[in-house]
């Protein structure tokens, strides 16, 4: 059991690192400049205080991931 858990943790770590690299590369491109600046993304900037709450981006990601998981489950049967 510990061997399969180890392999799973390695896979999850590599997947997380790959997603991080993709996010860094995409954030530098002009195609996704709107990402993180949606209408429900709250930004408060004061002299010594910054607060950012990406509610709109979270909702969009939730809808997109739910759709992808639904389609994956639908077509994998």
C-alpha distances in whole Angstrom, upper triangle without the diagonal:
4,5,5,6,9,10,11,12,14,16,17,18,20,21,23,24,26,27,29,31,32,33,35,36,37,39,41,42,45,44,41,44,44,40,40,44,44,46,44,43,44,46,47,49,51,53,50,47,45,43,41,40,39,39,40,38,35,36,37,33,32,34,34,30,30,32,30,27,29,31,27,26,30,30,26,27
4,6,5,6,9,10,10,12,14,15,16,18,20,21,22,24,26,27,29,30,31,33,35,36,37,39,41,44,43,40,43,43,39,39,43,43,46,43,42,43,44,46,47,49,50,47,45,43,41,40,38,37,38,40,37,34,36,37,33,32,35,34,30,31,33,30,28,31,32,28,28,31,31,28,29
4,5,5,6,9,10,11,12,14,15,17,18,20,21,23,24,26,27,29,30,32,33,35,36,38,40,43,41,39,42,42,39,39,43,43,46,44,42,44,45,47,48,50,51,48,46,44,42,40,39,38,39,40,37,35,36,37,33,32,35,33,30,31,33,30,27,30,31,27,27,31,30,27,28
4,5,5,6,9,10,11,12,14,15,16,18,20,21,22,24,26,27,28,30,32,33,34,37,38,41,39,37,40,40,36,37,40,40,43,41,40,42,43,45,46,49,50,47,45,42,40,38,37,36,36,37,34,32,34,34,30,29,31,30,26,27,29,26,24,27,27,24,23,27,27,23,25
4,5,5,6,9,10,10,12,14,15,16,18,20,21,22,24,26,27,29,30,31,33,35,36,39,38,35,38,38,34,34,38,38,41,39,37,39,40,42,43,45,47,44,41,39,37,35,34,33,34,35,32,30,31,32,28,27,30,29,25,26,28,26,23,26,27,24,24,27,27,24,26
4,5,5,6,9,10,11,12,14,15,17,18,20,21,23,24,26,27,29,30,31,34,35,38,37,35,37,38,34,34,38,38,41,39,37,39,40,42,43,45,46,43,41,39,37,35,34,33,34,36,33,30,32,33,29,28,31,30,26,28,30,27,25,28,29,26,26,29,29,26,28
4,5,5,6,9,10,11,12,14,15,16,18,20,21,23,24,26,27,28,30,32,33,36,35,33,36,37,33,33,37,38,41,39,37,39,40,42,43,45,47,44,42,39,38,36,34,33,34,35,32,30,32,31,28,27,30,28,24,26,28,25,23,26,27,23,23,27,26,23,25
4,5,5,6,9,10,10,12,14,15,16,18,20,21,22,24,26,27,28,31,32,35,33,31,34,34,30,31,34,35,37,35,34,36,37,39,40,43,45,42,39,37,35,33,31,30,31,32,29,26,28,28,24,24,26,25,21,23,25,22,20,23,24,20,21,24,24,21,23
4,5,5,6,9,10,10,12,14,15,16,18,20,21,23,24,26,27,29,31,34,32,30,32,33,29,29,33,33,36,34,32,34,35,37,38,40,42,39,36,34,32,30,29,28,29,31,27,25,28,28,24,24,26,25,22,23,26,23,21,24,25,22,23,27,26,24,26
4,5,5,6,8,10,11,12,14,15,17,18,20,21,23,24,26,28,29,32,31,29,32,33,29,29,33,34,37,35,33,35,35,38,38,41,42,39,37,35,33,31,31,29,31,32,28,27,29,29,25,25,28,26,23,25,27,24,22,26,26,23,24,28,27,24,27
4,5,5,6,9,10,10,12,14,15,16,18,20,21,22,24,26,27,30,29,27,30,31,27,28,31,32,35,34,32,34,35,37,38,41,42,40,37,35,33,31,30,28,29,30,26,25,27,26,22,23,25,23,20,22,23,20,19,22,23,19,21,24,23,21,24
4,6,5,6,9,10,10,12,14,15,16,18,20,21,22,25,26,29,27,25,28,28,24,25,28,29,32,30,28,30,31,34,35,38,39,37,34,31,30,27,26,24,26,26,23,21,24,23,19,20,22,21,17,19,21,19,17,21,22,19,20,24,23,21,24
4,5,5,6,9,10,11,12,14,15,17,19,20,21,23,25,28,27,25,27,28,24,24,28,29,32,31,28,30,31,33,33,36,37,35,32,30,28,26,26,24,26,27,24,22,25,24,21,22,24,22,19,22,24,21,20,24,25,22,23,27,27,25,27
4,5,5,6,9,10,11,12,14,15,17,18,20,22,23,26,25,24,26,27,24,24,28,29,33,31,29,31,32,34,35,37,39,36,34,31,30,28,27,25,27,28,24,23,26,25,21,22,25,22,20,22,24,21,20,24,24,21,23,26,26,24,27
4,5,5,6,9,10,11,12,14,15,16,18,20,21,24,23,21,24,25,21,22,26,26,30,29,27,29,30,32,33,36,38,36,33,30,29,26,25,23,24,25,21,20,22,21,17,19,21,18,16,19,20,17,17,20,21,18,20,23,23,21,24
4,5,5,6,9,10,11,12,14,15,16,19,20,23,22,20,22,23,19,19,23,24,27,26,24,26,26,29,30,33,34,32,29,27,25,23,22,20,22,22,19,18,21,20,16,18,20,18,16,19,21,18,18,21,22,20,22,25,25,23,27
4,5,5,6,9,10,11,12,14,15,17,19,22,22,20,22,23,20,20,24,25,29,28,25,27,27,30,30,33,34,32,30,27,26,23,23,22,24,24,21,20,23,22,19,20,23,21,19,22,23,21,21,25,25,23,25,28,27,26,29
4,5,5,6,9,10,11,12,14,16,17,20,19,18,20,22,19,20,23,25,28,28,25,28,28,31,31,34,35,34,31,28,27,25,24,22,24,24,20,20,23,21,18,20,22,19,17,21,22,19,19,23,23,20,23,26,25,24,27
4,5,5,6,9,10,10,12,14,16,18,17,15,18,19,15,16,20,21,25,24,22,24,25,27,28,31,33,31,29,26,24,21,21,18,20,20,16,16,19,17,14,16,18,16,14,18,19,16,17,21,21,19,22,24,24,23,27
4,5,5,6,9,10,11,13,15,18,17,15,17,18,15,15,19,21,24,23,21,23,23,25,26,29,30,28,26,23,22,19,20,18,20,20,17,17,20,18,15,18,20,18,17,20,22,19,20,24,24,23,25,28,28,27,30
4,5,5,6,9,10,11,13,16,16,15,17,19,16,17,20,22,26,26,23,25,25,27,28,31,32,30,28,25,24,22,22,20,23,23,19,19,22,21,18,21,23,20,19,23,23,21,22,26,25,24,27,29,28,28,32
4,5,5,6,8,10,11,14,13,12,14,16,14,15,18,20,24,24,21,24,24,27,28,31,32,31,29,26,25,22,22,19,21,21,17,18,20,18,15,18,20,17,16,20,21,18,20,23,23,21,24,27,26,26,29
4,5,5,6,9,10,13,12,10,12,14,11,12,15,17,21,20,18,20,20,23,24,27,29,28,25,22,21,18,18,15,18,17,14,15,18,16,13,17,18,16,16,19,20,18,20,23,23,22,25,27,27,27,31
4,6,5,7,9,12,13,11,12,15,12,13,16,19,22,22,19,21,21,23,23,26,28,26,25,21,21,18,19,17,20,20,16,18,21,19,17,20,22,20,19,23,24,22,24,27,27,26,29,31,31,31,34
4,6,6,7,10,11,10,12,15,13,15,17,20,23,24,21,24,23,26,26,29,30,29,28,24,24,21,22,20,23,21,18,20,22,20,18,21,23,20,20,24,24,22,24,27,27,26,29,31,30,30,34
4,5,5,8,8,7,9,11,10,12,14,16,20,21,19,21,21,24,25,28,30,29,27,24,23,20,20,17,20,18,15,17,19,17,15,19,20,17,18,21,21,20,22,25,24,24,27,29,28,29,33
4,6,8,9,7,7,10,8,10,12,15,18,19,16,19,18,21,21,24,26,26,24,20,20,17,18,15,18,17,14,16,19,17,15,19,20,18,19,23,23,22,24,27,27,26,29,31,31,32,35
4,7,9,8,8,12,11,13,14,17,21,22,19,21,20,23,23,26,27,27,25,22,22,19,21,19,22,20,17,20,22,20,19,23,24,22,22,26,26,25,27,30,29,29,33,34,34,34,38
4,6,6,7,11,11,13,15,17,20,22,20,22,22,25,25,28,29,30,28,24,24,21,22,20,22,20,17,20,22,19,19,23,23,20,22,25,25,24,26,29,28,28,31,33,32,33,37
4,6,5,9,10,13,13,15,18,21,19,21,21,24,24,27,29,30,28,24,24,21,22,19,22,19,17,20,22,19,19,23,23,21,22,26,25,24,27,29,29,29,32,33,33,34,38
4,6,8,9,12,13,14,18,20,18,21,22,25,26,29,31,31,29,26,25,22,22,19,21,18,15,19,20,16,16,20,20,17,20,23,22,21,24,26,25,26,29,30,29,31,34
4,5,5,9,10,11,15,17,15,18,18,22,23,26,28,29,26,23,22,18,18,15,17,15,12,15,16,13,13,17,17,15,17,20,20,19,22,24,24,25,28,29,29,30,33
4,5,8,8,10,13,15,14,16,16,19,20,23,25,26,24,20,19,16,17,14,17,14,12,16,17,15,15,19,19,18,20,23,23,22,25,27,27,28,31,32,32,33,37
4,6,5,7,10,12,11,14,14,18,19,23,25,26,23,20,18,15,15,12,14,11,10,13,14,12,13,17,17,16,18,21,21,21,24,26,26,27,30,31,31,33,36
4,5,7,10,12,10,13,14,18,19,23,25,25,23,19,17,13,13,10,12,9,7,10,12,10,10,14,14,13,15,18,18,19,21,23,23,24,27,28,29,30,33
4,6,9,9,7,10,10,14,16,19,22,22,19,15,13,10,10,7,9,8,6,9,11,10,11,14,15,15,16,19,20,20,22,24,25,26,28,30,31,32,35
4,7,8,6,9,9,13,15,18,21,22,19,15,14,10,10,8,10,8,8,11,13,12,13,16,17,17,19,21,22,23,25,27,27,29,31,32,33,34,37
4,6,5,9,11,14,17,20,24,24,21,18,15,12,11,8,9,6,6,10,10,9,12,14,14,15,17,19,20,21,23,25,25,27,29,30,31,33,35
4,6,8,10,14,16,20,23,24,21,18,16,13,11,9,9,6,9,12,11,11,14,16,16,17,20,21,22,23,25,26,28,29,31,32,34,35,37
4,6,9,13,16,19,23,23,20,17,14,11,9,7,5,4,8,9,9,10,13,14,15,16,18,19,21,23,24,25,27,28,30,31,33,34,36
4,7,10,13,17,20,20,17,13,11,7,6,4,5,5,7,9,10,11,13,14,16,17,19,20,22,23,25,26,28,29,30,32,34,35,37
4,7,10,13,17,17,14,11,8,6,5,6,7,9,10,12,13,15,16,17,19,21,22,23,25,26,28,29,31,32,34,35,37,38,40
4,6,10,13,14,11,8,6,5,7,8,10,12,13,14,16,17,19,20,22,23,24,26,28,29,30,32,34,35,36,38,39,40,43
4,7,10,11,8,6,5,6,9,12,13,15,16,18,20,21,22,24,26,27,28,29,31,32,34,35,37,38,40,41,43,44,46
4,7,8,6,5,6,8,12,14,17,18,19,20,23,24,24,26,28,29,30,32,34,35,36,38,40,40,42,44,45,46,49
4,6,5,6,9,12,15,18,20,22,22,24,26,27,28,30,32,33,34,36,38,38,39,42,43,44,45,47,49,50,52
4,6,8,12,15,18,21,23,25,25,27,29,30,31,33,35,36,36,39,41,41,42,45,46,47,48,50,52,52,55
4,7,10,14,17,20,23,25,25,26,29,30,30,32,34,35,35,38,40,40,41,43,45,45,47,49,51,51,53
4,7,10,13,17,19,21,22,22,25,27,27,28,31,32,32,34,36,37,38,40,42,42,43,46,47,47,50
4,7,10,13,16,18,18,19,22,23,23,25,27,28,29,31,33,33,34,37,38,39,40,42,44,44,47
4,7,10,12,15,15,16,18,20,20,22,24,25,26,27,30,30,31,33,35,36,37,39,41,41,44
4,6,9,11,11,12,15,16,17,18,21,22,22,24,26,27,28,30,32,32,34,36,37,38,40
4,6,9,9,9,12,14,14,15,18,19,19,21,23,24,25,27,29,30,31,33,35,35,38
4,6,5,6,9,10,11,12,14,15,16,18,20,21,22,24,26,26,28,30,31,32,35
4,6,5,6,9,10,10,12,14,15,16,18,20,21,22,24,26,27,28,30,31,33
4,5,5,6,9,10,11,12,14,15,17,18,20,21,23,24,26,27,29,30,32
4,5,5,6,8,10,11,12,14,15,16,18,20,21,22,24,25,27,28,31
4,5,5,6,9,10,10,12,14,15,16,18,20,21,22,24,26,26,29
4,5,5,6,9,10,10,12,14,15,16,18,20,21,22,24,26,28
4,5,5,6,9,10,11,12,14,15,17,18,20,21,23,24,26
4,5,5,6,8,10,10,12,14,15,16,18,20,21,22,24
4,6,5,6,8,10,10,12,14,15,16,18,20,21,23
4,6,5,6,9,10,10,12,14,15,16,18,20,22
4,5,5,6,9,10,11,12,14,15,17,18,21
4,5,5,6,8,10,10,12,14,15,16,19
4,5,5,6,9,10,10,12,14,15,17
4,6,5,6,9,10,10,12,14,16
4,5,5,6,9,10,11,12,15
4,5,5,6,8,10,10,13
4,5,5,6,9,10,11
4,5,5,6,8,10
4,5,5,6,9
4,6,5,7
4,6,6
4,6
4
